Amino acid sequence: MEDKFLNKMKTSFNLNVLFKFLFVFKRRSQKSLSLVLNLIIFHSILFNLT
């Protein structure tokens, strides 16, 4: 019984940490991500025009 509970606690803790990390990472990488996306869109438009 206790083992299952501990495993649940560990799992939820890991998930929380993961989500926090993803959230922070997403906020930090938003600028670079949008830059990359803009480049990709720009390139695809160029290729479509030619």
Backbone hydrogen bonds in HBPLUS format (Angstrom, degrees):
<---DONOR---> <-ACCEPTOR-->    atom                        ^
c    i                          cat <-CA-CA->   ^        H-A-AA   ^      H-
h    n   atom  resd res      DA  || num        DHA   H-A  angle D-A-AA Bond
n    s   type  num  typ     dist DA aas  dist angle  dist       angle   num
A0005-PHE N   A0001-MET O   3.14 MM   4  6.44 162.4  2.17 148.7 153.7     1
A0006-LEU N   A0002-GLU O   2.80 MM   4  6.07 162.8  1.83 155.1 159.6     2
A0007-ASN N   A0003-ASP O   2.83 MM   4  6.07 160.9  1.86 153.5 159.0     3
A0008-LYS N   A0004-LYS O   2.88 MM   4  6.12 155.3  1.94 148.5 155.5     4
A0009-MET N   A0005-PHE O   2.89 MM   4  6.20 160.0  1.93 151.2 156.7     5
A0010-LYS N   A0006-LEU O   2.84 MM   4  6.11 165.6  1.86 154.1 157.8     6
A0011-THR N   A0007-ASN O   2.84 MM   4  6.01 165.9  1.86 150.8 154.9     7
A0012-SER N   A0008-LYS O   2.87 MM   4  6.06 171.5  1.87 157.7 159.7     8
A0013-PHE N   A0009-MET O   2.85 MM   4  5.98 156.2  1.90 149.1 156.7     9
A0014-ASN N   A0010-LYS O   2.85 MM   4  6.08 164.0  1.87 154.7 158.7    10
A0015-LEU N   A0011-THR O   2.89 MM   4  6.15 158.1  1.94 150.6 157.0    11
A0016-ASN N   A0012-SER O   2.86 MM   4  6.07 157.3  1.91 147.1 153.3    12
A0017-VAL N   A0013-PHE O   2.94 MM   4  6.22 165.3  1.96 155.2 158.6    13
A0018-LEU N   A0014-ASN O   2.85 MM   4  6.03 160.6  1.89 148.3 154.4    14
A0019-PHE N   A0015-LEU O   2.81 MM   4  6.04 162.1  1.84 153.3 157.7    15
A0020-LYS N   A0016-ASN O   2.89 MM   4  6.12 162.7  1.92 153.1 158.0    16
A0021-PHE N   A0017-VAL O   2.84 MM   4  6.02 164.3  1.86 152.4 157.2    17
A0022-LEU N   A0018-LEU O   2.83 MM   4  6.06 163.0  1.85 151.7 156.6    18
A0023-PHE N   A0019-PHE O   2.81 MM   4  5.98 156.4  1.87 147.6 154.4    19
A0024-VAL N   A0020-LYS O   2.91 MM   4  6.18 168.7  1.92 157.1 158.9    20
A0025-PHE N   A0021-PHE O   2.78 MM   4  5.91 166.7  1.80 154.0 158.7    21
A0026-LYS N   A0022-LEU O   2.75 MM   4  5.79 155.9  1.80 145.5 152.4    22
A0027-ARG N   A0023-PHE O   3.02 MM   4  6.28 158.6  2.06 147.1 152.4    23
A0028-ARG N   A0024-VAL O   2.89 MM   4  6.16 156.9  1.95 152.4 159.3    24
A0029-SER N   A0025-PHE O   2.78 MM   4  5.89 160.0  1.82 152.4 158.3    25
A0033-LEU N   A0029-SER O   2.75 MM   4  5.75 155.5  1.81 152.2 160.4    26
A0034-SER N   A0030-GLN O   2.88 MM   4  6.07 160.1  1.92 149.7 154.2    27
A0035-LEU N   A0031-LYS O   2.95 MM   4  6.22 153.9  2.02 148.6 156.5    28
A0036-VAL N   A0032-SER O   2.92 MM   4  6.18 163.3  1.95 151.1 154.7    29
A0037-LEU N   A0033-LEU O   2.88 MM   4  6.13 163.0  1.91 151.5 156.8    30
A0038-ASN N   A0034-SER O   2.83 MM   4  5.97 158.2  1.88 146.6 152.5    31
A0039-LEU N   A0035-LEU O   2.94 MM   4  6.23 157.3  1.99 149.7 155.9    32
A0040-ILE N   A0036-VAL O   2.91 MM   4  6.21 161.5  1.94 153.3 158.1    33
A0041-ILE N   A0037-LEU O   2.88 MM   4  6.11 166.4  1.90 155.3 158.8    34
A0042-PHE N   A0038-ASN O   2.81 MM   4  5.93 162.9  1.84 149.5 155.1    35
A0043-HIS N   A0039-LEU O   2.85 MM   4  6.06 164.2  1.87 153.7 157.4    36
A0044-SER N   A0040-ILE O   2.91 MM   4  6.12 162.3  1.94 151.3 156.4    37
A0045-ILE N   A0041-ILE O   2.91 MM   4  6.14 154.2  1.98 150.8 157.8    38
A0046-LEU N   A0042-PHE O   2.94 MM   4  6.23 159.7  1.98 149.3 155.2    39
A0047-PHE N   A0043-HIS O   2.86 MM   4  6.12 163.5  1.88 155.1 159.2    40
A0048-ASN N   A0044-SER O   2.91 MM   4  6.05 145.0  2.04 139.1 148.9    41
A0049-LEU N   A0045-ILE O   2.95 MM   4  6.19 142.9  2.09 146.6 156.4    42
A0049-LEU N   A0046-LEU O   3.14 MM   3  5.17 124.3  2.47  93.9 108.0    43
A0050-THR N   A0046-LEU O   3.17 MM   4  6.47 152.3  2.25 151.0 157.1    44
